[in-house]
Amino acid sequence: MLDVDGVLNILGGAADPAGLPTVPGSNGRPLPIQMISDEVLDVLEAVVQRPGIWLGWLTTWGATVAHLEKIMGGRLSGGFVVSERPSGYYAPIDWKLRGAMQLIEKHPKARVAWADDDAFAMGNFPAGGLVMAPRPELGLTLGQAQRIEAHLRSTSDPLGGSVMAEPTDDELRPLLLRLAPIAEKHGWPERDVIYWLRSPTTYFADDRRPVDHLDEPDEIVRIAAEDWGVIW
């Protein structure tokens, strides 16, 4: 599980913001991104490309983490949102820990690695889990990325049980066509729609992802129309 700010996006670094790449911020203005090194990204990409590895995003960015794909050179694309940011006041690490624990409870045999700059005091994290708390002004270092790789190296299926079969692009295309008018209405690009489809949601009774309910396309369309219209 990965956070963005303070982990992939260095905060308060020495780089001149005027020379950094940008992505659209929540207010519509360009947001400068000081990405960690390509060397570290390459290690993480090699990890998530291994069979049986799931990449979970646990970040205030939510599905908009897709905006970083170009800056990361296509690395760490895909994945799913572990838990959406709650509305109103919240303590970031408390919300994230709840989301992480809920995922782990569903997969008790999981071998988990979590990187978050706020995770410096994680006494309640399950034994055997790896928690990395990078310094936000440095982001995730090569040594920390290599520790994540080593922690997950000893299993081909860190979440236990069978590996979920991801739908192909051809299988998703009919659903994407049905969702397109809703996405256009709410200003969602297709990449954000795909992230939403691959992220767990409480709109389903089993809290699983829309892509795990492809046999219920009408229900997915109904939920999308309701969910995407919510204003936080």
Steps between C-alpha positions, in 0.01 A plus 500: 500500500635839403437858602588779255597821678817452701557156344496533121460878491779666701374779726710805579795389291764731360374494141368824348120452465506701177702225332293204619235311299143568604165325522156655551439573868165471679440872438580464130835674527827329397655308790882460483621144555851416620510130424744258662782364287450275199718241673256471791198497268662218301532286814135560592387430144689170496324403823146578385554322168565170672215245485277515803602849615220752552572872501270687738485880520437637849519873444295818502546499122255213465427413137667822380835328560456404133610857417854403604537222242663722237748648749591148615555390141213252513637326807267403788198530272182326601458378853196568715396753763507328840277756669359832382572814700209569737304823487526759775773503764717191531840395631684370192689218667190378689294482180782331311564247776132405507503451123816290515368284782170439323690377195724278711201353685364385164836340420637371833786315329618819335864601488466878506738790440380855561687826431359822648688796642243521784546135599785563744303358796307193396486285812170338397624377163492119469814308582688411185387810315760746378438872557731759347477864613712707260607850592266717290783729388679194356218272393545124473870418474666224301580311818138514614374386160743210510371402845147490357623283213677261739197480730270396214754284316430184700142454382336479161160588645542748789127540555443128541260279307456522126612802301212706366469482122490850356257563214649573160453831318255327264294382798490852647426685174118443490472623859724802433275595207194492727681703766631760252192733514509500881874566500458787255224653715725505806828579323663164562774395252505134402812428709312612816206279401734202469650571844149518645409168339805336657454647851294353788174681573245479780221536242524123459397286797827307486712822477672361193593677178261575215716282272422208732132549408524506121204263492292789638562780246167674567585522870847638426350771279244586767766524770726713279218747436442529875862494619647742245231755574600527868667833582749491786 
